[in-house]
Amino acid sequence: LQWDPNNRAVKITREGVRLDFGGIGKGLAVDAASETMRGLGVERHVLNFAGNLRAAEPPQDRQGWPVEIESIKNLDRERNHLYRFRIANVSMATSGDQFQNFPDWKSQTRDERSSHILDPKDAGGLKGKQLVSILAKEASDADAAATAACVQLR
């Protein structure tokens, strides 16, 4: 990558390289939607875009918005909650392969599945079950950190 600070632009110099903003795109959308809500005077809200959420002020009679983090064990059985807690004025993102896993170019069979999160070392999906939740002020920060943590934990 070549950075052009005058034009605030990046040039990709290697053929076949792509930038994928999926690791922060939903977080950015949640942040923008929350700011729009606040701009409209709606201070009490929670937004959840497929695992990326931002909790603003909670309802008047509550300490925060309820959140549950599920265990990745026993997925075929009844839901198993690891943590139940309340949040307010914070964002949370969860990344992992609990719901998004597919056969990829490394799979030997259609039943062999990998995460939708790619390993930067070989561009294949991460192996092994994992689920990472991150709290941060901005949803985009939580989103990027949760995905990065999955890669780091591999």
Backbone hydrogen bonds, N-H to C=O, Kabsch-Sander energy under -0.5 kcal/mol:
donor,donor_aa,acceptor,acceptor_aa,energy
2,Q,11,K,-2.6
4,D,9,A,-3.2
8,R,4,D,-0.9
9,A,4,D,-1.9
11,K,2,Q,-2.8
13,T,11,K,-0.6
15,E,13,T,-0.5
17,V,14,R,-1.4
21,F,19,L,-0.5
23,G,20,D,-0.6
24,I,21,F,-1.6
25,G,21,F,-2.2
26,K,22,G,-0.6
28,L,24,I,-2.4
29,A,25,G,-2.0
30,V,26,K,-2.5
31,D,27,G,-2.5
32,A,28,L,-2.4
33,A,29,A,-2.5
34,S,30,V,-2.6
35,E,31,D,-2.3
36,T,32,A,-2.0
37,M,33,A,-2.4
38,R,34,S,-2.5
39,G,35,E,-2.4
40,L,36,T,-1.4
41,G,38,R,-1.8
42,V,37,M,-2.6
43,E,41,G,-1.2
45,H,43,E,-0.9
47,L,54,R,-2.2
49,F,52,N,-3.1
50,A,48,N,-0.7
52,N,49,F,-0.8
53,L,51,G,-0.6
53,L,92,M,-3.4
54,R,47,L,-2.1
55,A,90,V,-3.0
56,A,45,H,-3.1
56,A,54,R,-0.6
57,E,43,E,-1.7
62,R,59,P,-2.1
65,W,87,I,-3.6
67,V,85,F,-3.0
69,I,83,Y,-2.4
70,E,68,E,-0.5
71,S,80,N,-3.5
75,L,72,I,-0.5
77,R,74,N,-1.3
81,H,79,R,-0.5
82,L,69,I,-2.7
83,Y,69,I,-1.4
85,F,67,V,-2.3
87,I,65,W,-2.1
89,N,56,A,-1.2
90,V,55,A,-1.5
91,S,136,A,-3.1
92,M,53,L,-2.7
93,A,134,I,-2.1
94,T,51,G,-2.0
95,S,132,V,-2.8
97,D,130,Q,-1.5
101,N,99,F,-0.7
102,F,114,S,-2.6
107,S,104,D,-1.4
112,E,109,T,-0.6
113,R,111,D,-0.6
114,S,102,F,-3.1
115,S,126,L,-2.9
116,H,100,Q,-1.5
118,L,116,H,-0.5
119,D,124,G,-3.5
122,D,119,D,-1.0
123,A,119,D,-2.6
126,L,117,I,-2.5
132,V,95,S,-3.2
134,I,93,A,-2.5
136,A,91,S,-2.2
140,S,27,G,-0.6
142,A,138,E,-2.0
143,D,139,A,-2.8
144,A,140,S,-2.2
145,A,141,D,-2.4
146,A,142,A,-2.4
147,T,143,D,-1.9
148,A,144,A,-2.5
149,A,145,A,-2.5
150,C,146,A,-1.6
151,V,147,T,-1.8
152,Q,148,A,-2.6
153,L,149,A,-2.5
154,R,150,C,-0.8
154,R,151,V,-0.7
